[in-house]
Amino acid sequence: MKLLFILLVPLWLFAQSSKISNIPLPRVYIQNLDIYPCDDACMEEMLEHGQIFSFLAHADYGEIHDDALAQNRLIYASLLHLGTSGFGGEFKIAMLLPYKKIGKYAASTTNSAFAYMLTKNSDFQISSFKIEDETPEDIYSALENITEEGFSFVIAPMTLTGAQTLIDINPNLHVYFPTVNRQDINATANNFYFGGIDYRAQTEALLEHASSPIIIFYNQSRVSQKLRQYDIELYAQLELPNKRLIEYEIKKHTSNLAHILKNNRRLNGGSVILNTPLIKSSMIMSQLTLHDSNVSTILSTQINYDPLIFSTTQYRDRKELYIANSIAHNSAILDETNRLLGNDISYDWINYSTSIGVDFFYNLMTGEPRDYPVAIQNNQVQYPIEIVNPGLSKFTNILRQEAF
């Protein structure tokens, strides 16, 4: 596995550049010279002894009945870029990246697209079109370049403002916004697609587990303010006995909540809603425990679905924490390929959404079945919602429901 990672390092470096080389990746063909047949047990023994190429030779020509062996073949075929029939043309995708606005996602979303295409047996070209900002001039110029270079499909991880600007320009391109939900933007044309998480639906699912009073912790970030708005709107529709709403704004440098929590009997039996990022949420939960706040549940949306929560909190702090999660469909091959590129699609929803977008465009162009069984209705990805609890060492599924 270390050798495979070393071999893939040059590919990762290409993914960081403005334009990935259009020189096709070399194909690997394995010829089976063994005169004896090899069944599932035989191939499993080859894997156990590290005989990868012998395994692939037989797996390529023989019929595999074991799901684990079939999955291993897919993973190694992807990593080694095995030649098969596959899609005959070249799949071209453009990444429109306002790098000052999206920071690390300029690289990670490109890696998500690159990792997805590595799992396909097709020639592909991924080019990054970086713009400094999301001004109409910058976006229009980038779209012109994208069109001139013959791209029809664009992945655009942009802010809400940038996405609206692009939509108003209305280019003759298929554009997927992994960062934006359709309900938050004005779009009527059918060539724009949206992969943003539905925070309102997540909030609605969480409030089914709420009891009064509802205690909201928030800050001044755009996402936190949006979540707070959903909380208030949906709170008004709740039918709870003795219904009360309590709100606390957490300033940027606040680290002591004694003035809020100490001997505060108003919180007894209530449900805390954390509209704060992980580090702040961890601080709030630890101080809820410290001050013996007798709350019944702690609720949060996708923003706190992060494995770091197991190291930033103690189990007793998060024991009654319930998180809404919409990252539900990943294959082992996509997970593994992303990991080798230092990328995360298991917990980072923007990278996950980017993978869904590339998968959708690949299906449009090639007609091949989609890898992600996630519906796209009215040009919006319809995510299922799971309610999970971070237990002693892993997230445990409490409830799963399909998209609202």
Secondary structure, 3 states (H helix, E strand, C coil): CHHHHHHHHHHHHHHHCCECCCCCCCCECCCCCCCCCCCHHHHHHHHHCCCHHHHHHHHHHCCCCCHHHHHHHHHHHHHHCECCCCCCCEEEEEEEEEHHHHCCHHHHHHHHHHHHHHCCCCEEEEEEEEECCCCHHHHHHHHHHHHHCCCCEEECCCCHHHHHHHHHHCCCCEEEECCCCHHHCCCCCCCEEECCCCHHHHHHHHHCCCCCCEEEEECCCHHHHHHHHHHHHHHCCCCCCCCCEEEEECCCCCCCCHHHHCCCHHHCCCEEEEECCHHHHHHHHHHHHHCCCCCCEEEECHHHCCCCHHHHCCHHHHCCEEEEECCCCCCHHHHHHHHHCCCCCCCCHHHHHHHHHHHHHHHHHHCCCCCCCCCEECCEECCCEEEEEECCCCEEEEEEECCC
